[in-house]
Amino acid sequence: MNIEVLEQPDNDLIDFLDKKIKEMNWQNWEVNERLPLAVQIKDDEGVVIAGAAARTFGDWLLLDTLWVSETLRGQDVGSKILAKIEDAGKARGCKKCFLETLHFQAKPFYERKGYQVEWVQENYPKTGCQYFMVKQL
């Protein structure tokens, strides 16, 4: 057996390892599907200027990203996107939403929308914090 540390591993290796973990998870997990979900806003030229990406599985909506372009911030666009993706999750039977946000991102925004901090990873990645937040839908 040869154990190697790879400073710059090939994407093929990372994809292989991800695939193997997913295979094991699906054999042992109580749900058998994880479905992608997204919301987008495009400008008149068809360029995405805001949106969110999530996954639904079991009772959960997992919000991976919510982004609003600089020109739209402060205009309630993020609130509208969040409401749309939460509604879409509820339509799929989700009862809770989980997300992560960093100390310089959107914690106060999510708190105003009913999310509560479940766990804080302090000193992440060095002096900041990462917040893990949940909301009952």
Disulfide bonds with the S-S distance in Angstrom:
none
